Amino acid sequence: MKPVLNFVLLSLVAVSPVFGGDSSAAPPSSDVAELVSEGAGELQAGEYKDAFKHFQLADKRSQGESWDAVAGAATAALRLGKASRAHEYAERLLEMDQSPRRKGTALYLLGVSLAGLNKLSESEVTLRQFLDLVPDAPFQTRTVLVSVMCRQNKHDEALALLDEQGLCAERADEPATDGPPQFEPGGKITEPVKLSGPYPEYPEQDRLARIQGTVVLDSLIGTDGTIHCVRVLDGPSPAMGCSAAVAVMNWKFQPSTLDGEVVEVYYNLAVRFQLR
């Protein structure tokens, strides 16, 4: 599989496949439904090889008529790094059920598989079509498009997509006095604590050039512990800044508190890129 942010694939199950979704087709036979159900459980459990086998078998037994089987196979193939196989299944999905929800899932899977094949321009077009069709899709899906744009060196445009409401950009000149506070060590606000999240992909051009260093980001961490926006303050290269921003948007924190109450805060993050 060509370079694609591995953590991005974590968002796949959030939007696809739409098992038991809104299809007008006849219900699948019991054995096909059972295979799809087994595959879905294995997908959630991280047993991707077994999931892929079950979805493939369900697809065969349904004679190519089970949308869930094809969507599941595409998702499992991506998890296994089989971008070419995922691409084949995603293209089949676009020829099947055309309800908006399922077409959106097909476009998303196709866009991610194209990114895995390093067909970045095609991937960007497809993922934009997906977001136009599903504007309320989980934010993780937007980071897939952003990562593709980062890899095409569209850094400023990509970062703007992570801050569509301008929550971080408006602080570029001077912090607002009436918005969320900035975390300051030693103050009354407790420091947010990272609970989970992926490390960013090392930009290939920077790796080849032996560039390393630390990216400093301004971020807004909400009361739910997720990052609502990021802004690059400093870094060794635009590509590293873009990659770091995409990664931290998928980080989860124990939120800050003030006098026992959970509060949102602006918080500076440092992401280190170091060659081994």
Sequence and secondary structure as in RCSB ss.txt:
>XXXX:A:sequence
MKPVLNFVLLSLVAVSPVFGGDSSAAPPSSDVAELVSEGAGELQAGEYKDAFKHFQLADKRSQGESWDAVAGAAT
AALRLGKASRAHEYAERLLEMDQSPRRKGTALYLLGVSLAGLNKLSESEVTLRQFLDLVPDAPFQTRTVLVSVMC
RQNKHDEALALLDEQGLCAERADEPATDGPPQFEPGGKITEPVKLSGPYPEYPEQDRLARIQGTVVLDSLIGTDG
TIHCVRVLDGPSPAMGCSAAVAVMNWKFQPSTLDGEVVEVYYNLAVRFQLR
>XXXX:A:secstr
     GGGGGGHHHH   TT S  S    HHHHHHHHHHHHHHHHT HHHHHHHHHHHHHHTTT  HHHHHHHHH
HHHHTT HHHHHHHHHHHHTS   HHHHHHHHHHHHHHHHHTT HHHHHHHHHHHHHH TT  HHHHHHHHHHHH
HTT HHHHHHHTTTT TTGGGTTS  SSS  B  TTSSS   EEEE       HHHHHTT  EEEEEEEEE TTS
BEEEEEEEE S HHHHHHHHHHHTT EEE EEETTEEE EEEEEEEEE   
